[in-house]
């Protein structure tokens, strides 16, 4: 295939996905409400302009000006009609294994291709550089292995990692998939780094956000009203078992239902995992999912409504939210 491109303005989040969070006309005139975390500024922009960076996926110093842009386009082309159908049918119950593989690949690549991920790699390599210098490595030795800050070697390392997603895709395929739904008056956010991770299991200093770890929950907003969650199988097993227990109590010991917290919710969540139909999210759950978009985003958060009070509140409470997540190297 041709791996060169004349496209200079390259999206780090595909237009077809951003479109689902916009308003107004279709095409280049479709708009997004945008919140800039660094400046706390709100503004409108076109979907065509959002999350673009010039020649971001072009391989540095390549003699034939090769680029990942055409390859990324393949993943987008395979996932886009599936995501469109999920939105139209309001269900993931119809997805085949091949369909899931295409979407899992798209999610894995999307997680690795963002500008925030590039900056995180720069941060980690920079921290390692400092550690190596502290134990006596020379600048020349370090740059030979890791490249210098802002170098083509580091950029090309980032591009190489984007395509190395086989292991991540396998982990995503092993997850339990469920669809979350919200109402039109309380829409989901999306950001410039839309794949978010959350884990309630405390694993101490080692961290708990690995895609293979027990308890992990991975989210990708698909539209203003739908978010796809890929969760640890232990979560779906607990939900389905909870549903069965509630049904058993209804049949043989209904007074004991008073001891359960939200038995109807247990049934609905179990049904959502088993059927593929969405489970309605409370206002608090929508707020939580949107807070993940704010915290994971590098700079920009998008919505179909000009309602970014949550982002302003989070930044007001903690200035660290003005940028994306950074790994601590000790």
Secondary structure, 3 states (H helix, E strand, C coil): CCCECCCCEEECCCHHHHHHHCECCCHHHCEEEEEECCCCEEEEEECCCCCEEECCCECCCCCCCEECHHHHHHHHHHHHHHHHHHHHHCECCCCCHHHHHHHHHHHHHHHHHCHHHHHHHHHHHHHHHHHHHHCCCCHHHHHHHHCCCCCHHHHHHHHHHHCCCHHHHHHHHCCEEEEEECCCCCCCCEECCCCEEEECCCCHHHCCCCCCCCCEEEEEECCCCEEEEEECHHHHHHHHHHHHHHHHHHHHCHHHHHHCCCHHHHHHHHHHHHHCECEECCHHHHHHHHHHHHHHCCCEEEECCCCCHHHHHHHHHCHHHHCCCCCCCC
